[in-house]
Amino acid sequence: MDHLKLEEARLVADSFLNSPFPYSNTMAALNERYGQPHKLALKKIAQVMDSSDIRRGDTEAFERFALQIRALVGMLNTLGPQGEAELRCGSHVERLLSKIPAEMRSEFRRRMGHRPGTVFTLVDLSEWLHYEAWCQSSEAQTSSKLQQRQGQRQDRKHEVKSTARSTTILHGTNEIVENQISVAASSKPTQSAKKQAVFNAFCPYCNKDDHYLSQCITFKAFSKDQMSDWIQTNHRCWRCARKHQAAQCTLKKPCSICKGKHLQILHEVNSKSSSIRGDSCLLSSTTETLYLDKPTDCRRVLLKVIRVLLHYQGKTLDTYAVLDDGSERTILLSTAALKLGMQGTGESLALRTIRQDVQTINGSSVSFQISPAGQPQKFFQIKAAFTAKCLGLAEHSYPLSLLSKYKHLKDLPLQPFERSCHFKVFVGTRVAEIQELTDLKSWRYVDSARNPADDLTRGKSLKDLLGEQMDSRTTVSPTAPQ
């Protein structure tokens, strides 16, 4: 029994020294006390439950917690029905979720989805913890690289600061003046080195470190429009003119004129122009871009995007339009309005976003004519369309190259385009309003079972429809409403 390490195990072995079968009885007692797999699993669960909570941002503790849950799940999988019962216990999952921060608990429920009556299992929690730990490990590597770079910069600063100073030893009164001069002369380069280490001059326009942007002779000679064109063309920051977006700018020193967070030389570029007239299409109270449709790469629904011609005072613009049957208003992007030189009456529009935030947008109401690209001589009047600079539309494309694989789809009247341009119109066709003003006898409806267009409204994309076996609804379309 020399291999027994625990004191309790040795006491159990000593109690069977005078037994007729000491080894068998000792092993049976040890197996009953320490060898029950189910008890070991319950003890492991209790240890994890009693562990300390994971703090926000503690990547190592979170990874250790994920490994513990994964080991626990692997142990329970080997226990058969008893382990299966523990794996499906929802109270274990709730208690373990209380160990992680609140935002991570919300992320777990968001990933699992809202399924009424469904109890989350330890397997679901283990898989999510493993995936989240992998995501955090990649972020930790990126942050460690940034910390190494910052540490290298600090080491360079310490090297500059640690300038050797001469020590002066006074041996007589006649050398006091000379020693004072030598100390002053030796301290001057140290102070200048500190200034050079703390304040590093850099000009984003010249890409040199011998002067600031406000001291650049070439950039100071630019007008406001030239500065704006240079920033916009080179994709520079509107606050400090460096190579990053304005949302990522870390400039803290405010402008001495307006106290805004931008360089003083860029004050006129960042200030709101008062020369814009009240009836212009550029008025807006927000700097964000509000998308009328969801800008995502996974487009599950085909929108009705058509090629149109916009007409305004003798000018014509070839662009694309998105048709929306449920929209109450026609929206025109500001880029198209500027291209055609439109002028309208000022108007404020209250817009509710998908986050239930209400934002008041200052724009203008314009009127123009629109015609199909295939029938340029046929004009339709669009009245009181709303336009603002902060409104935007995502880019869309039709994968029409797949149509060549199927003979029965070649005759579909879809216009091919790989990427729609930025000048687009969001046209509200107002089908419900037309139906209210039209006699019901003039309309002939098609039920959902015979209407192939309903497949698109159910979330199926064109690629999904081409991959399925096409039925008779695709080849024989129902009679269109008159």
C-alpha positions, 0 to 999 in steps of 0.5 A: 500500500506504499503507492497510496498518497491520500491519508484517507485512502491509507486509513481505509487500507489499514482497516482491512489489515486483519481481514481474510482477504485484505487486498480484495476488501481494500480495493472494493472499499476504495472503489466504492469511496473513490471509484464511482464515475458518477460521483467523480462527475458530480464532484467535478461539477461542484468544483466548477460551480464553486470556482470564481467568476470570470471577469470581463476581458480575462481571456486566460480564465475564460479559456480555462473555463471552456476547457473545464466544461469540455472535459466535464462533457467528455466525462459525462459522455462515457457514463451512459444514461446517468451521464446523459441525464446530467448533460440535459440538466438545464440548471447546470447550464444556468449556474455555469452561465452565471460565472461569465459576464452578462454580455457573454450570456446574452451572446450565448442566448443570441447564438442559440436562438429563441426556441420556446420550451427548449432547454439548453444542454451542457453540450450546447454550452461546451460548443459555444465556449470552445468557439468563443475561446477560439475567437478571443484567442485571435483577438488576444494575439492581435492585442499582444502584438500591439502591446509589443509595439507599444513596449518597443516605443517606450523602450526607445523613449527610455533610451532617449531619456537616459542621456549621460550626465556628467558629475562635477566634483568641486576642488576649489572656489575658482572652479565654481563658475566653470562647473556651473557652466558645464552642468548647464551645458550638459542639461540642455541636450537632456531637456531637448531630447525629452521634448523630442521624445514626447512631441514628434512632429509629423506632416501627413501631406508631405509625409515628413517628420520635420514639421507639423501639418499646420506648419506645412507651407504647401497645405496652408496655401490650399483653399477649403475646397482643395483641402476637402478634395485632397482628404476625400481623394486620398481617403484621409481622416477629416480630423487629423488628415492621417491614413485612417477613418474619422471614426477611428481617430484618437485625436484628443486636443480640441480645436482652439476656435470651435473646441471640436476634435480636429486640427485647427488648420482643418477648422473650415473643412469640419465646420458646417457650411453656411453658404448652402441655401435652405432649398438645397438637397444637402441639408442633414442633421446627422453624419451617419449613413442610414441604409434603406435596405439591409447592407449585407453580403448574404442577400436572401431575398431578390429585390426588384432592381430595375434600370431607369432614366432620371430626367430633370430640366434637360439633364438625364441620368442612367441609374438603377431603382429599387421598387418597394410595394409597401413604401409610403415615400419615394427616396432619391439619393443625394448623389443623384440629386447633385448629379442632376443639380436638383433644387427643392423645398426644405423638409424634415423627416422623422425616421425610425431605425431597426433599433427603434431610434427616432432620428430627424433628418433634414433634407428636401422634397424634389420632383422629377421624371423617370422612364424605363431604360427600355422605353426612354420616351415614356415618362412618369412624374415623381412628385415630392420625393425625399432626398438627404445626404445621410441616406444610402442604399446597399449594392446588389447584383443578380447571379444571372450567369447561372441561368445559362445552365437551365433551358427553361429559365433562359427566357426570364425577363431579368436584366443582368448587372453584376454591381449596381451603381451608387445613384439609385432611387427607392421608389414606392409603388404604393400597390395598397393605395392603388387597390383602394382606389380601384374597383375590386372587380378589375383585379384578379388574384392568384393564391399562394400555392400557384404563385412562384413569386411567393418563394422569394418572399419566403427567403429563398434566393435565386441560387436556392431556386435553381438548385431545387427541382422546378415544378409546373409553376415555373414553366406555366405562370398564372394570369397577371392581374389587370 
